Amino acid sequence: KWSKVYISRIIFTITFFLMLTSFFQVKHWKNSVSLFSHTLQHTLNNETAHLNLGTAYSDREDVTKKLEHYLTAARINPNNHRTYYNIGDIFLKRGKTDKAIYNYKKALGIKPNFAKAHNNLGIALSMKGNSQQAVKHFQLALALDSQMVNARLNLETILRK
């Protein structure tokens, strides 16, 4: 028969062990970069950690590392529309419109009703001078999300030209 003292000691030992483990693990959570970098040191092919680390580098504006982790995430899982959208955004901001268009189209190939990708594809197409296709994608974005202010403004701007 289990005595109360014996059960108390077991509970104390387990609690102490969990507290000690937590103490060491919390040290890795200084910020998102340190947390997900640590995660990647201990896991293989972790798409989520690469995506989160890419996003963490957004906060630091380290575009090279951000892109590196998004590209790795795309190699691990080539079926995630958000990854290609994020890659497209990086290229769009860098002025590499052909690469942006390619990645937005990949995102839309996976998820055709992704309004943000239609809007940003419209922006990239308009930067390339393809106004007719840009209008089509702005309209698709609005058809999918009538509250998307950016798509409405982008459509109005391109139609005025």
TIMARZA-779637 format. One record per residue (C-alpha): residue number from 1; x, y, z. Coordinates in Angstrom, 3 decimals, padded with zeros to 6 digits. Example, Ala and Ser with C-alpha at 12.3 -4.5 7.8 and 13.67 -1.06 7.14 Angstrom:
% residues 2
{pos 1; u 012.300; v -004.500; w 007.800}
{pos 2; u 013.670; v -001.060; w 007.140}
//
This chain:
% residues 161
{pos 1; u 000.000; v 000.000; w 000.000}
{pos 2; u 001.261; v 003.489; w -000.950}
{pos 3; u 001.785; v 005.792; w 001.979}
{pos 4; u 001.053; v 009.506; w 001.818}
{pos 5; u 004.713; v 010.299; w 002.498}
{pos 6; u 005.889; v 008.071; w -000.375}
{pos 7; u 003.378; v 009.618; w -002.810}
{pos 8; u 004.355; v 013.126; w -001.666}
{pos 9; u 008.023; v 012.372; w -002.336}
{pos 10; u 007.242; v 011.104; w -005.847}
{pos 11; u 005.171; v 014.206; w -006.610}
{pos 12; u 007.911; v 016.465; w -005.219}
{pos 13; u 010.600; v 014.692; w -007.298}
{pos 14; u 008.558; v 014.935; w -010.504}
{pos 15; u 007.728; v 018.597; w -009.855}
{pos 16; u 011.374; v 019.409; w -009.123}
{pos 17; u 012.514; v 017.657; w -012.309}
{pos 18; u 009.928; v 019.539; w -014.406}
{pos 19; u 010.934; v 022.876; w -012.859}
{pos 20; u 014.604; v 022.182; w -013.542}
{pos 21; u 013.887; v 021.196; w -017.162}
{pos 22; u 011.758; v 024.315; w -017.649}
{pos 23; u 014.527; v 026.486; w -016.219}
{pos 24; u 017.003; v 025.239; w -018.847}
{pos 25; u 014.522; v 025.360; w -021.719}
{pos 26; u 013.385; v 028.923; w -021.004}
{pos 27; u 016.986; v 030.082; w -021.536}
{pos 28; u 016.523; v 029.347; w -025.247}
{pos 29; u 013.540; v 031.687; w -025.477}
{pos 30; u 015.312; v 035.050; w -025.361}
{pos 31; u 013.500; v 035.973; w -028.556}
{pos 32; u 011.942; v 034.240; w -031.543}
{pos 33; u 015.235; v 033.990; w -033.439}
{pos 34; u 016.979; v 032.219; w -030.559}
{pos 35; u 013.995; v 029.938; w -029.941}
{pos 36; u 013.565; v 028.745; w -033.523}
{pos 37; u 017.321; v 028.576; w -034.167}
{pos 38; u 017.570; v 026.268; w -031.157}
{pos 39; u 014.637; v 024.228; w -032.471}
{pos 40; u 016.385; v 023.765; w -035.830}
{pos 41; u 019.549; v 022.582; w -034.075}
{pos 42; u 017.552; v 019.712; w -032.618}
{pos 43; u 015.152; v 018.797; w -035.430}
{pos 44; u 015.397; v 017.888; w -039.092}
{pos 45; u 013.171; v 019.116; w -041.926}
{pos 46; u 011.103; v 021.289; w -039.622}
{pos 47; u 009.073; v 023.448; w -042.015}
{pos 48; u 007.266; v 025.279; w -039.213}
{pos 49; u 010.494; v 026.272; w -037.477}
{pos 50; u 011.957; v 027.563; w -040.755}
{pos 51; u 008.809; v 029.587; w -041.483}
{pos 52; u 008.749; v 031.018; w -037.972}
{pos 53; u 012.458; v 031.816; w -038.096}
{pos 54; u 011.943; v 033.562; w -041.441}
{pos 55; u 009.181; v 035.614; w -039.875}
{pos 56; u 011.387; v 036.367; w -036.862}
{pos 57; u 014.046; v 037.715; w -039.208}
{pos 58; u 011.359; v 040.021; w -040.647}
{pos 59; u 011.319; v 041.807; w -037.331}
{pos 60; u 015.084; v 042.303; w -037.614}
{pos 61; u 014.852; v 043.190; w -041.302}
{pos 62; u 017.456; v 040.546; w -042.185}
{pos 63; u 016.072; v 039.814; w -045.638}
{pos 64; u 018.826; v 037.389; w -046.676}
{pos 65; u 018.268; v 035.065; w -043.712}
{pos 66; u 014.513; v 035.491; w -044.011}
{pos 67; u 014.602; v 034.360; w -047.654}
{pos 68; u 016.977; v 031.496; w -046.849}
{pos 69; u 014.574; v 030.044; w -044.276}
{pos 70; u 011.509; v 030.496; w -046.491}
{pos 71; u 013.295; v 028.729; w -049.373}
{pos 72; u 014.256; v 025.881; w -047.039}
{pos 73; u 010.647; v 025.614; w -045.869}
{pos 74; u 009.526; v 025.439; w -049.521}
{pos 75; u 011.977; v 022.587; w -050.171}
{pos 76; u 010.668; v 020.715; w -047.132}
{pos 77; u 007.020; v 021.245; w -048.069}
{pos 78; u 006.407; v 022.440; w -051.623}
{pos 79; u 002.641; v 022.508; w -051.028}
{pos 80; u 002.379; v 025.429; w -048.617}
{pos 81; u 000.855; v 028.441; w -050.383}
{pos 82; u 001.902; v 030.848; w -047.611}
{pos 83; u 005.579; v 030.006; w -048.095}
{pos 84; u 005.495; v 030.984; w -051.765}
{pos 85; u 003.496; v 034.093; w -050.917}
{pos 86; u 006.154; v 035.122; w -048.379}
{pos 87; u 008.933; v 034.466; w -050.904}
{pos 88; u 007.030; v 036.499; w -053.493}
{pos 89; u 006.774; v 039.398; w -051.032}
{pos 90; u 010.530; v 039.409; w -050.506}
{pos 91; u 011.197; v 039.505; w -054.231}
{pos 92; u 008.525; v 042.171; w -054.781}
{pos 93; u 010.102; v 044.407; w -052.141}
{pos 94; u 013.517; v 043.848; w -053.738}
{pos 95; u 012.161; v 044.854; w -057.141}
{pos 96; u 012.637; v 041.369; w -058.609}
{pos 97; u 009.197; v 041.276; w -060.175}
{pos 98; u 009.713; v 038.174; w -062.354}
{pos 99; u 010.621; v 036.105; w -059.293}
{pos 100; u 007.759; v 037.667; w -057.336}
{pos 101; u 005.288; v 036.803; w -060.113}
{pos 102; u 006.604; v 033.234; w -060.262}
{pos 103; u 006.135; v 032.731; w -056.512}
{pos 104; u 002.705; v 034.355; w -056.339}
{pos 105; u 001.591; v 032.099; w -059.195}
{pos 106; u 002.953; v 029.077; w -057.306}
{pos 107; u 000.967; v 030.156; w -054.230}
{pos 108; u -002.171; v 030.550; w -056.353}
{pos 109; u -001.562; v 027.175; w -057.994}
{pos 110; u -001.832; v 025.650; w -054.534}
{pos 111; u -004.633; v 027.887; w -053.254}
{pos 112; u -006.457; v 029.667; w -056.114}
{pos 113; u -008.738; v 031.626; w -053.760}
{pos 114; u -005.872; v 033.329; w -051.886}
{pos 115; u -006.916; v 036.987; w -052.133}
{pos 116; u -003.661; v 038.484; w -050.836}
{pos 117; u -001.657; v 036.596; w -053.464}
{pos 118; u -003.986; v 037.868; w -056.222}
{pos 119; u -003.516; v 041.427; w -054.974}
{pos 120; u 000.262; v 041.181; w -054.795}
{pos 121; u 000.443; v 039.411; w -058.146}
{pos 122; u -001.539; v 042.351; w -059.519}
{pos 123; u 001.028; v 044.746; w -058.064}
{pos 124; u 003.924; v 042.809; w -059.594}
{pos 125; u 002.183; v 042.604; w -062.976}
{pos 126; u 001.485; v 046.339; w -062.952}
{pos 127; u 005.158; v 046.988; w -062.183}
{pos 128; u 005.987; v 044.964; w -065.306}
{pos 129; u 003.555; v 047.093; w -067.320}
{pos 130; u 000.939; v 044.359; w -067.681}
{pos 131; u -002.023; v 046.475; w -066.583}
{pos 132; u -004.698; v 044.262; w -068.105}
{pos 133; u -003.602; v 041.186; w -066.133}
{pos 134; u -003.061; v 043.312; w -063.023}
{pos 135; u -006.669; v 044.559; w -063.195}
{pos 136; u -007.863; v 040.952; w -063.480}
{pos 137; u -005.998; v 039.951; w -060.302}
{pos 138; u -007.112; v 043.017; w -058.337}
{pos 139; u -010.706; v 042.179; w -059.305}
{pos 140; u -010.222; v 038.543; w -058.278}
{pos 141; u -008.803; v 039.671; w -054.931}
{pos 142; u -011.865; v 041.864; w -054.365}
{pos 143; u -014.230; v 039.107; w -055.445}
{pos 144; u -012.620; v 036.845; w -052.825}
{pos 145; u -012.403; v 039.537; w -050.133}
{pos 146; u -014.616; v 042.568; w -050.730}
{pos 147; u -013.113; v 044.275; w -047.657}
{pos 148; u -009.536; v 044.225; w -049.002}
{pos 149; u -008.772; v 047.938; w -049.047}
{pos 150; u -005.368; v 047.530; w -050.725}
{pos 151; u -006.861; v 045.662; w -053.681}
{pos 152; u -009.551; v 048.325; w -054.083}
{pos 153; u -006.990; v 051.137; w -054.000}
{pos 154; u -004.684; v 049.285; w -056.394}
{pos 155; u -007.573; v 048.696; w -058.823}
{pos 156; u -008.672; v 052.340; w -058.658}
{pos 157; u -005.108; v 053.540; w -059.206}
{pos 158; u -004.492; v 051.357; w -062.233}
{pos 159; u -007.862; v 052.194; w -063.797}
{pos 160; u -007.125; v 055.926; w -063.484}
{pos 161; u -003.959; v 055.461; w -065.532}
//
